[in-house]
Amino acid sequence: MEVFINGEYNGLYCLSDKIDRKLLGLKKAKLDDEGEVSIRGLLYKGIKWHGPDIYLLAYNEADTSQDTWNGWELQYPDDYPSDKTWQPLMDLIDFCSDNTPDDTFIQEYKDYFYPENLVDYAVFTMAMNVGDNAYKNTLLSTVDISKGHRYLLSPWDMDMSLGGLWNGNYDETLASIDRYENIAPFNRLSVQNIDGFKDMEARKWAEFSTTLLSCDSIARRVDHYAKLFTSSGACEREYAKWNGNPVPLKENIADELEYVKSWYTMNYENLCAQFGSDITTALSNTDFGSRGDWGLFTIDGRRIHKNVMRKGVYIVKGRKMVIK
């Protein structure tokens, strides 16, 4: 989507699905014959950089008649800001706060979150190294608060990712698997490894690193969107409008693609090393040389270190090796 304001071109606005009530399947609010509102589906968006409120750990008394409250914005139903729409978020923060004993948290956290969603969210944002989504630019949604209060996490506005900063500068910082240690509910689930949460993250990375989040998969996706960007003419229009404001843009998008793919490969290997590798007897019986990575490549030709090897097919000194 490209935006024109009063006939003036303002550039690319959105190249992704819009996360809203319809996409998430949230139940609509209901009005009875007397004009009373029954709140059902809820969607909150984090709009603040940091603090105990945005980390789901505490909140301050604040006006609940507005569509913003304690660093959060009411995305749906945004036309009914009230105690009814903000109380569920207060309840969630109360549960995640230090006032809830660990035993209670362990017994009840699945009533408030989907563990699989938390794992997916963590692994995905680590893979992209999204730097502006904890919980700012994160959406919390529940389908029908009248029937339960389990919340889904959805990342949004991920311009600070894939080796880039929000202002367009490059940032080669790599992800840490401990990045969410200070925000709820990861501060307990991950730190205490409740129900093997850290092990679930490692298994999820092992799965996704050979499928959706493999270097080949991400490269294909990046190339696909770059093709749309250039074939539509949006790339040229964007360059003409915003080059140098605030940073110089790459006139040749191939240079940008090369950087993004290179950065992703570095972060990929970084996460493989942090999550640990499935080193088998096949590896222990293989002479890799003194450096441990001499002549070791993925099937697509990337040189790697043996410590990042997982299940898959590799080329070792010109021979194929299958790790099962």
C-alpha positions in Angstrom: 0.0 0.0 0.0 1.3 3.4 -1.0 0.1 6.6 0.5 -0.8 10.0 -1.1 -1.8 12.9 1.1 -3.5 15.8 -0.7 -2.1 14.5 -3.9 1.5 14.3 -2.6 3.3 10.9 -2.7 4.4 9.9 0.8 5.8 6.4 0.2 5.2 2.8 1.0 2.9 2.4 4.0 2.3 -1.3 4.5 3.5 -4.5 2.9 1.9 -7.0 5.2 -1.4 -8.3 6.5 -3.3 -6.0 8.8 -3.8 -7.5 12.3 -7.3 -6.6 13.3 -10.5 -8.0 14.7 -11.4 -9.9 11.5 -8.0 -11.5 11.1 -7.9 -12.6 14.7 -11.5 -13.8 14.8 -12.5 -11.6 17.7 -16.1 -11.6 18.7 -17.9 -8.2 18.2 -19.1 -6.1 21.1 -22.9 -6.3 21.6 -25.3 -3.5 22.3 -28.6 -4.4 24.1 -31.9 -2.7 23.6 -31.1 -0.3 26.5 -27.7 0.7 24.9 -25.6 -1.3 27.3 -22.4 -2.7 25.8 -21.3 -6.3 26.3 -17.6 -6.5 25.7 -16.4 -9.7 24.1 -13.3 -9.7 21.8 -10.4 -7.4 22.9 -7.3 -6.2 21.2 -4.5 -4.2 22.9 -1.4 -2.7 21.4 1.7 -1.8 23.3 2.8 1.8 22.4 5.4 2.5 25.0 9.2 1.8 25.0 9.6 0.3 28.5 8.4 0.1 32.1 6.6 -2.3 34.4 3.2 -1.6 32.8 4.3 -2.5 29.3 6.2 -5.5 30.6 2.9 -6.8 32.2 4.4 -6.5 35.7 2.6 -3.5 37.2 0.4 -0.5 36.4 -0.5 2.9 37.7 -4.0 4.2 38.4 -5.1 5.9 35.2 -8.2 7.2 33.4 -10.0 4.3 31.8 -12.3 6.4 29.7 -9.6 7.0 27.1 -8.4 4.7 24.4 -4.8 4.7 25.9 -3.9 3.4 29.3 -0.5 2.8 31.0 1.4 2.4 27.7 -1.3 0.4 25.9 -3.7 1.4 23.2 -7.2 -0.1 22.8 -7.4 -1.3 19.2 -10.7 -3.1 19.6 -13.3 -2.2 20.5 -11.8 1.3 20.3 -15.1 3.1 20.4 -15.9 1.7 23.9 -13.0 2.7 26.2 -14.2 2.1 29.8 -13.6 0.0 32.9 -15.1 -2.9 31.0 -12.5 -2.8 28.3 -9.4 -2.1 30.5 -10.2 -4.3 33.5 -9.2 -7.5 31.6 -5.8 -6.1 30.9 -5.5 -5.1 34.6 -6.4 -8.7 35.6 -3.7 -10.1 33.3 -1.0 -7.7 34.7 -2.1 -8.6 38.3 -1.7 -12.3 37.5 1.8 -11.7 35.9 3.0 -9.5 38.7 5.1 -10.5 41.7 2.0 -10.6 43.8 1.1 -14.0 42.2 3.1 -16.8 43.9 5.1 -19.1 41.7 3.0 -22.1 42.6 -0.2 -20.2 41.5 1.5 -19.0 38.4 2.6 -22.5 37.4 -0.9 -23.9 37.9 -2.8 -21.1 36.1 -0.6 -19.5 33.4 -2.2 -21.7 30.7 -5.5 -20.0 31.5 -3.9 -16.7 30.4 -1.6 -17.6 27.6 -1.1 -20.2 24.8 2.3 -21.8 25.5 2.8 -22.7 21.9 2.1 -19.1 20.8 4.6 -17.8 23.4 7.3 -20.1 22.0 6.5 -19.2 18.4 6.6 -15.5 19.3 9.9 -15.7 21.1 11.7 -17.9 18.4 10.4 -15.8 15.5 11.4 -12.4 17.0 14.8 -13.9 17.9 15.3 -15.1 14.3 14.4 -11.6 13.0 16.1 -9.9 16.0 13.1 -7.6 16.3 14.3 -4.9 18.6 11.1 -2.9 19.2 8.6 -5.6 20.3 8.9 -6.2 24.0 5.9 -5.4 24.3 5.9 -2.1 22.3 4.5 -2.9 18.9 3.0 -6.2 20.2 -0.7 -6.9 20.1 -2.5 -8.8 22.8 -5.8 -10.3 21.8 -8.5 -12.5 23.4 -11.4 -13.9 21.3 -14.2 -13.5 23.9 -13.5 -12.2 27.4 -16.9 -13.4 28.5 -15.8 -17.0 28.0 -12.1 -16.9 28.9 -9.0 -14.8 29.2 -6.3 -16.5 27.2 -4.3 -14.0 25.2 -2.5 -14.3 21.9 0.7 -12.4 21.2 1.2 -11.0 17.7 4.2 -8.8 16.7 3.7 -5.7 14.6 5.7 -2.8 13.1 8.9 -4.8 12.7 11.0 -2.2 11.0 13.7 -2.7 13.6 14.7 -6.1 12.5 16.8 -8.1 10.0 19.9 -6.1 10.9 18.2 -2.7 10.7 17.3 0.1 13.1 14.0 2.0 13.1 15.6 5.0 11.5 17.0 3.1 8.5 20.5 2.6 9.8 22.2 -0.8 9.8 22.6 -2.6 13.1 24.6 -5.9 13.1 23.6 -6.8 16.6 22.6 -10.5 16.9 19.8 -11.9 19.0 20.1 -13.4 22.5 17.9 -16.3 23.6 17.6 -14.6 27.0 16.2 -11.4 25.6 12.8 -11.6 27.4 14.1 -12.5 30.9 12.7 -9.2 32.3 9.2 -9.3 30.8 6.2 -11.4 31.8 5.4 -14.2 31.4 8.8 -15.1 30.0 10.5 -13.9 33.2 9.2 -17.0 35.0 8.6 -19.5 32.1 12.0 -19.1 30.6 14.1 -18.3 33.7 12.6 -21.1 35.7 12.2 -23.4 32.7 8.6 -24.0 33.8 7.2 -27.1 32.1 10.4 -27.3 30.1 9.7 -23.9 28.4 13.4 -23.3 27.3 13.5 -26.9 26.0 10.3 -26.1 23.9 12.1 -23.1 22.4 15.1 -25.2 21.5 12.9 -27.8 19.9 10.9 -25.1 18.0 14.1 -23.6 16.7 15.4 -27.1 15.7 12.1 -27.5 13.7 11.9 -24.0 12.1 15.6 -23.6 11.4 15.3 -26.3 8.8 11.9 -25.2 7.4 10.3 -21.7 7.7 13.3 -20.0 9.3 16.0 -21.6 7.3 18.4 -19.3 5.4 17.0 -20.5 2.0 13.4 -19.9 3.1 14.0 -16.4 4.3 16.1 -15.6 1.2 13.2 -16.7 -1.0 10.7 -14.6 0.9 12.9 -11.5 0.9 13.5 -11.9 -2.9 9.8 -12.3 -3.4 8.9 -9.0 -1.7 11.8 -7.3 -3.3 10.5 -8.3 -6.7 7.1 -6.9 -5.8 8.7 -3.7 -4.6 10.7 -3.1 -7.8 8.2 -4.4 -10.4 5.5 -2.0 -9.0 7.8 1.0 -9.2 7.5 1.6 -5.5 11.2 1.2 -5.0 12.0 4.1 -7.4 9.3 6.3 -5.9 10.4 5.5 -2.3 14.0 6.4 -3.2 13.0 9.7 -4.9 10.9 10.7 -1.9 12.9 9.6 1.1 16.6 9.2 0.1 18.7 10.9 2.8 15.7 11.5 5.1 16.9 10.5 7.6 19.6 8.2 6.1 20.8 7.5 2.6 18.9 4.7 0.8 20.5 2.0 -1.4 19.7 3.0 -5.0 20.3 -0.6 -6.0 18.0 -2.9 -4.0 20.4 -5.9 -4.7 22.9 -4.3 -2.3 20.2 -4.1 0.4 19.2 -7.8 -0.2 22.9 -8.9 0.1 23.2 -7.2 3.5 19.9 -8.6 4.8 20.7 -12.2 3.7 24.3 -11.9 5.1 23.0 -10.6 8.4 20.3 -13.3 8.6 22.9 -16.0 8.1 25.0 -14.7 10.9 22.1 -14.5 13.3 20.9 -18.0 12.2 24.3 -19.5 13.1 24.3 -17.4 16.3 21.0 -18.9 17.4 22.0 -22.4 16.4 25.0 -22.1 18.7 22.9 -20.7 21.6 20.2 -23.3 21.4 22.8 -26.1 21.1 23.3 -28.6 18.3 22.2 -32.2 17.8 25.7 -33.5 17.6 25.6 -37.3 16.8 28.2 -40.0 16.8 28.6 -39.3 13.1 30.1 -35.9 14.0 32.3 -37.3 16.7 33.8 -39.7 14.2 34.5 -37.1 11.6 37.8 -35.3 11.2 36.9 -31.6 10.6 40.4 -30.3 10.9 42.0 -28.2 13.6 39.5 -25.3 13.1 36.5 -27.6 13.4 34.9 -26.0 10.2 37.4 -26.9 7.5 35.6 -28.0 4.4 32.2 -28.1 6.1 29.2 -26.7 4.2 25.4 -26.8 4.1 23.8 -28.3 1.1 23.3 -24.8 -0.3 27.0 -24.0 -0.1 27.3 -22.0 3.1 30.5 -22.6 5.1 29.6 -23.3 8.8 31.1 -24.5 12.0 30.3 -28.0 13.2 28.7 -26.6 16.4 25.8 -25.2 14.4 25.0 -28.5 12.7 21.5 -29.9 13.2 19.4 -32.5 11.4 19.9 -32.3 7.7 22.3 -32.9 4.8 25.8 -31.5 4.8 28.9 -31.6 2.6 32.1 -32.5 4.6 35.3 -32.3 2.6 33.5 -33.0 -0.6 31.3 -35.8 0.8 27.7 -35.9 1.7 26.8 -36.4 5.4 23.2 -36.9 6.6 22.5 -36.0 10.3 19.3 -37.7 11.6 
